[in-house]
Amino acid sequence: MTELIYYNNPEVTTFNARVLACDAVEGIYKILLDQTAFFPGGGGQPGDHGTLNGLEVLGFIEEEGAVYHQLRESLEVDQVVEGIVAWERRRDLMQQHSGEHIVSGLIHQLYGYNNVGFALGEDKMTADFDGVLSEGQVAQIEVLANEAIYKNIPITGKGYTQAEIEVAKYRSKKVLEGIIRLVDIPGYDCCACCGVHVQATGAIGMIKIMSADKHRGGTRLTLLCGARARKDYEMKHTQITRLMGQLSTKPEEVVRGVERLVEEKESLKVQVGQLKAKVFETKLHQEDVHQPLCLLEEGTPFDLRLFVNLWMERSEAPCLLLAFDGKGYKYALGQQGGQAGALAKQLHEVFNGKGGGKDIYQGALEGDFEAIHETFIRWSGAKYCKKV
């Protein structure tokens, strides 16, 4: 058995231990110590990072109460080694996991929903519940969860036998065997968990629910706790400050300022579209609308579609517009009667194209203009027209 320091004191980051065994398995050494502060992972929480005698710990293997540390180099049996746990990462993961317990406990207390999924990654944490939470309920949970942080409630972990666990009150849906560890946050949550947690809720710092989405008939919450929540606030504060400078407005007026810009942009798009339509009308008068047209243009996909749409109002012949985008060509292809689909499919096959549509097809083609033009001529009898 390995003495698990991380359960007795999760803030220990440097420790000394004696090597009990060192075995090589496929070029990786399994090191067994008499005690360890390295959490090997469990309960949805990733394992620690760090070093043993300056050697990177690659991972862990748990076997019958023993924790093996994986290294690229061997260590001598009976030698005393120094282990150093990457503290910032450990603290971050403890903050996330402890915050999730508070949120899950509150949701279970208030609404009776169970946590049916938990994912704790290096930059994001999600928790899934088997019931739908309203926007107001999510906001209430966040307020109450942060109240638990302000109270700085001790968080404890204790192992229970099967006999003891039968009379204990805790939140869990799984059937568990052997010694069962309960993590207790009085008044908020008591749950079977083998993860590592902060020693008191105040060390979580803060809890922010970033989103609440419908998921498999229930709700998926995305959460940020502790330093992650602070960094997110700092990033957003910086962005808001920059927007305030650009808009010359107060923080509470930024959203309305952006909305005004969007409204102005949409108005300008309409005006530009009207002007472009007039320009395209002039170009159309220069073309024989009774003959297929292949034209190399400059413009956005919106411009190409606008021209093709105007063409189709006057002609039954196919029209292909191409615009070079630095790599290949954006295209718009249209023909009355829904006949453009067959031409688009042929172009896609020859020029590794992609895209779609109904009356007007849009997408991208690879190759040069001459080859695309010649192919289009062969299939439709298109006239050649250079960029205007």
C-alpha positions in Angstrom: 0.0 0.0 0.0 1.1 3.5 -0.8 0.5 6.3 1.8 -1.6 8.9 0.0 -0.3 12.3 1.2 -2.7 14.2 -1.1 -5.8 13.0 0.8 -4.2 14.0 4.2 -3.0 17.4 2.9 -3.7 18.3 -0.7 -1.4 21.4 -0.4 1.8 19.4 0.0 3.7 19.8 -3.2 7.2 18.7 -2.2 7.9 15.4 -0.4 10.5 12.7 0.2 9.8 9.0 -0.3 11.6 5.7 -0.4 11.6 3.7 -3.6 10.1 0.2 -2.9 10.2 -1.2 -6.4 11.4 -0.3 -9.9 10.3 -2.4 -12.9 10.6 -1.8 -16.6 7.6 -2.3 -18.9 8.1 -1.6 -22.6 10.9 0.9 -21.9 8.9 2.8 -19.2 9.9 2.3 -15.5 7.2 1.7 -12.9 8.3 3.3 -9.6 6.6 2.3 -6.4 7.1 4.6 -3.4 6.2 4.2 0.2 4.3 7.5 0.1 3.3 10.0 -2.6 1.8 13.4 -2.9 1.0 12.8 -6.6 -2.7 12.3 -7.3 -2.9 9.7 -10.0 -6.3 10.8 -11.3 -9.8 9.6 -10.6 -13.4 10.8 -10.1 -13.2 12.6 -13.4 -10.1 14.6 -12.3 -6.9 14.3 -14.3 -3.7 13.1 -12.6 -0.9 15.5 -11.4 2.1 16.6 -13.3 5.6 16.9 -11.7 9.0 15.3 -11.2 10.7 12.6 -9.1 14.4 13.5 -8.5 14.2 15.9 -11.4 12.7 13.3 -13.8 9.3 14.0 -15.5 6.5 11.9 -14.2 4.8 10.6 -17.3 1.7 9.0 -15.7 0.5 6.6 -13.1 -0.7 3.1 -12.7 -2.9 2.0 -9.7 -2.8 -1.6 -8.7 -4.5 -2.9 -5.5 -3.9 0.2 -3.4 -0.4 0.8 -4.8 0.4 3.9 -6.9 3.2 3.4 -9.5 4.9 6.4 -11.0 6.0 6.1 -14.7 9.4 7.5 -15.6 11.7 7.2 -18.6 14.7 6.4 -16.3 15.1 4.0 -13.4 15.6 4.7 -9.7 17.4 2.6 -7.2 15.3 0.6 -4.8 15.6 1.9 -1.2 16.9 5.3 -2.3 15.1 8.3 -1.0 13.8 10.5 -3.7 12.3 14.0 -3.9 8.9 14.5 -5.5 7.6 17.9 -6.7 4.0 18.3 -7.7 3.1 21.0 -10.3 1.2 23.2 -7.8 -0.5 25.7 -10.0 -2.1 22.9 -12.1 -3.1 20.9 -9.0 -4.7 24.0 -7.4 -6.5 24.8 -10.6 -8.0 21.3 -10.9 -8.9 21.2 -7.2 -10.7 24.6 -7.6 -12.7 23.3 -10.6 -13.6 20.0 -9.0 -14.6 21.5 -5.7 -16.7 24.1 -7.4 -18.5 21.4 -9.4 -19.4 19.6 -6.2 -21.0 22.8 -4.8 -23.0 23.4 -8.0 -24.1 19.7 -8.3 -25.0 19.5 -4.6 -27.2 22.7 -4.9 -29.0 21.5 -8.0 -29.7 18.1 -6.4 -31.0 19.8 -3.2 -33.2 22.4 -4.9 -34.4 20.5 -8.0 -33.7 16.9 -7.4 -31.6 16.5 -10.6 -28.6 14.2 -10.7 -25.2 14.9 -12.1 -25.0 12.2 -14.9 -21.8 13.4 -16.6 -18.7 15.3 -15.6 -15.7 16.3 -17.8 -12.7 18.2 -16.3 -10.2 19.3 -18.9 -7.2 21.6 -18.9 -9.2 24.6 -19.9 -12.9 23.7 -19.7 -15.2 21.9 -17.3 -18.8 20.6 -18.0 -21.4 19.0 -15.8 -24.5 17.2 -17.2 -27.8 17.0 -15.3 -30.9 14.8 -15.9 -33.3 17.7 -15.8 -33.9 21.0 -17.6 -32.8 24.2 -15.8 -34.3 27.6 -16.6 -32.2 30.7 -17.0 -33.4 32.0 -13.7 -32.6 28.7 -11.9 -29.1 28.7 -13.3 -28.6 32.3 -12.1 -29.9 31.4 -8.7 -27.5 28.4 -8.5 -24.5 30.6 -9.3 -25.4 33.1 -6.6 -25.8 30.4 -4.0 -22.6 28.6 -5.0 -20.6 31.8 -4.5 -22.3 32.3 -1.1 -20.8 28.9 -0.2 -17.3 30.3 -1.1 -17.8 33.4 1.0 -18.6 31.2 4.0 -15.2 29.4 3.7 -16.7 26.0 4.7 -14.2 23.2 5.5 -14.2 20.4 2.9 -13.4 16.9 4.3 -12.9 13.5 2.8 -13.4 10.2 4.7 -13.5 6.5 3.9 -16.5 4.4 4.8 -17.0 0.6 5.0 -19.9 -1.0 3.2 -21.8 -1.2 6.6 -21.2 2.4 7.3 -22.1 3.6 3.9 -25.5 2.0 4.0 -26.7 4.5 6.7 -24.7 7.5 5.4 -26.6 10.2 3.4 -24.8 11.2 0.2 -25.4 12.1 -3.4 -24.5 9.2 -5.8 -26.2 7.1 -8.4 -23.5 4.4 -8.7 -23.3 1.1 -6.9 -19.9 1.2 -5.1 -17.8 -1.5 -3.4 -15.0 -1.7 -0.9 -14.0 1.4 1.1 -16.0 4.4 -0.2 -14.6 7.9 0.2 -17.2 10.6 0.8 -16.3 14.3 0.2 -18.4 16.5 2.4 -19.2 20.2 2.1 -21.6 20.7 5.0 -24.9 22.3 4.0 -24.1 21.9 0.3 -23.0 18.5 -0.8 -21.8 15.1 0.3 -20.8 12.8 -2.5 -18.8 9.7 -3.1 -15.6 10.9 -4.9 -11.9 9.9 -5.1 -10.8 13.3 -6.4 -8.6 15.8 -4.6 -10.3 19.0 -3.3 -9.4 22.3 -1.7 -9.4 22.3 2.1 -12.1 25.0 2.4 -14.5 26.5 0.0 -12.9 29.9 0.2 -9.9 28.5 -1.7 -12.1 28.0 -4.8 -12.1 31.8 -5.2 -15.2 32.1 -7.4 -17.6 30.1 -9.6 -19.0 31.3 -12.9 -21.5 29.4 -15.0 -20.5 30.2 -18.5 -23.4 28.5 -20.3 -26.4 26.2 -19.8 -27.4 24.2 -22.9 -30.0 21.5 -23.5 -28.3 18.1 -23.6 -29.9 14.7 -24.0 -33.1 15.8 -22.4 -31.3 17.6 -19.5 -28.9 20.4 -19.1 -25.2 20.7 -19.7 -23.4 23.5 -17.6 -20.0 24.8 -18.6 -18.2 26.2 -15.5 -15.1 28.2 -14.7 -13.8 28.3 -11.1 -11.0 30.0 -9.3 -8.1 31.3 -11.5 -9.9 30.3 -14.6 -12.9 32.5 -13.8 -10.6 35.4 -12.9 -8.6 35.1 -16.2 -11.9 35.0 -18.1 -13.0 38.2 -16.4 -9.7 39.9 -17.1 -9.9 39.0 -20.8 -13.5 40.3 -21.1 -12.7 43.4 -19.1 -9.9 44.2 -21.5 -12.2 43.7 -24.5 -14.9 45.8 -23.0 -12.4 48.6 -22.1 -11.2 48.6 -25.7 -14.8 48.7 -27.0 -15.5 51.6 -24.7 -12.6 53.5 -26.2 -13.7 52.7 -29.8 -17.4 53.6 -29.1 -16.7 56.5 -26.7 -19.3 55.1 -24.3 -19.8 53.8 -20.8 -19.5 50.1 -19.9 -23.3 49.7 -19.5 -23.8 51.2 -23.0 -21.4 49.1 -24.9 -24.0 46.5 -26.0 -26.3 49.2 -27.4 -23.3 50.8 -29.1 -22.4 47.6 -30.9 -26.1 47.1 -31.8 -26.1 50.6 -33.4 -23.0 49.6 -35.4 -24.6 46.4 -36.6 -27.7 48.4 -37.6 -25.6 50.9 -39.5 -23.7 48.1 -41.2 -26.9 46.4 -42.4 -28.1 49.7 -43.7 -24.9 50.3 -45.6 -25.0 46.7 -47.0 -28.4 47.5 -48.5 -27.1 50.8 -50.0 -24.0 49.1 -51.3 -26.1 46.3 -52.7 -28.3 48.8 -54.5 -25.3 50.6 -56.0 -23.7 47.3 -57.1 -27.0 46.2 -58.7 -26.9 49.4 -60.8 -23.3 48.7 -61.8 -24.2 45.1 -62.7 -27.2 46.3 -64.7 -24.8 48.3 -66.8 -22.5 45.3 -67.4 -25.5 43.2 -68.3 -26.4 45.5 -71.1 -23.0 44.8 -72.6 -23.6 41.1 -72.7 -25.6 38.9 -75.0 -28.1 37.5 -72.5 -29.2 34.8 -75.0 -25.7 33.1 -74.8 -24.1 31.4 -71.9 -21.7 33.6 -70.0 -18.5 32.8 -68.1 -17.1 35.9 -66.4 -14.1 36.6 -64.2 -15.1 39.2 -61.7 -13.8 40.9 -58.6 -16.0 40.7 -55.5 -17.4 38.8 -52.6 -19.7 35.7 -52.9 -22.6 38.1 -52.3 -21.5 40.1 -55.3 -21.3 37.0 -57.5 -24.7 35.9 -56.4 -26.2 39.3 -57.0 -24.9 39.4 -60.6 -26.1 35.8 -61.4 -29.5 36.6 -59.9 -29.8 39.6 -62.2 -28.7 37.5 -65.2 -31.3 34.9 -64.5 -34.1 37.5 -64.4 -33.3 38.2 -68.1 -31.8 34.9 -69.5 -32.4 31.2 -69.7 -28.8 30.6 -70.5 -26.3 29.5 -67.8 -24.1 32.0 -66.1 -20.8 31.2 -64.2 -19.1 34.0 -62.3 -15.6 33.4 -60.8 -13.6 35.5 -58.3 -10.0 34.6 -57.4 -9.4 34.3 -53.6 -5.7 33.8 -53.6 -5.8 30.0 -53.9 -8.6 29.1 -56.2 -11.9 30.6 -57.3 -15.1 31.3 -55.5 -18.0 30.8 -57.9 -21.6 31.4 -58.4 -23.5 29.5 -61.1 -27.1 29.9 -62.1 -29.6 28.9 -64.7 -33.4 29.1 -65.0 -35.3 25.9 -64.5 -33.0 24.4 -61.9 -30.5 23.2 -64.5 -27.4 24.6 -62.8 -27.1 21.6 -60.5 -25.8 19.2 -63.2 -23.2 21.8 -64.3 -22.1 22.4 -60.8 -21.6 18.7 -60.1 -19.5 18.3 -63.2 -17.3 21.3 -62.2 -16.9 19.9 -58.7 -15.7 16.6 -60.1 -13.1 18.1 -62.4 -11.9 20.9 -60.2 -12.1 19.4 -56.8 -15.0 21.7 -56.0 -17.3 22.1 -53.1 -20.5 24.0 -52.5 -24.2 23.7 -53.1 -27.4 25.6 -53.7 -30.8 25.3 -55.4 -31.4 27.8 -58.3 -28.0 29.4 -57.7 -25.1 27.3 -56.8 -22.1 28.7 -54.9 -18.8 27.3 -53.6 -15.2 27.0 -54.5 -13.2 25.5 -57.4 -9.5 24.6 -57.7 -7.5 25.2 -60.9 -6.9 28.1 -63.2 -9.4 30.3 -64.9 -8.5 29.2 -68.4 -9.1 25.5 -67.6 -12.4 26.2 -65.8 -13.5 28.5 -68.7 -12.6 25.9 -71.4 -14.5 23.2 -69.5 -17.5 25.4 -69.1 -17.4 26.3 -72.8 -17.4 22.6 -73.7 -20.4 21.8 -71.6 -22.5 24.9 -72.3 -21.2 26.8 -75.3 -20.3 29.8 -73.1 -18.8 32.9 -74.5 -15.4 34.1 -73.1 -15.3 37.3 -71.2 -12.3 38.8 -69.4 -12.4 40.6 -66.0 -14.0 44.0 -66.4 
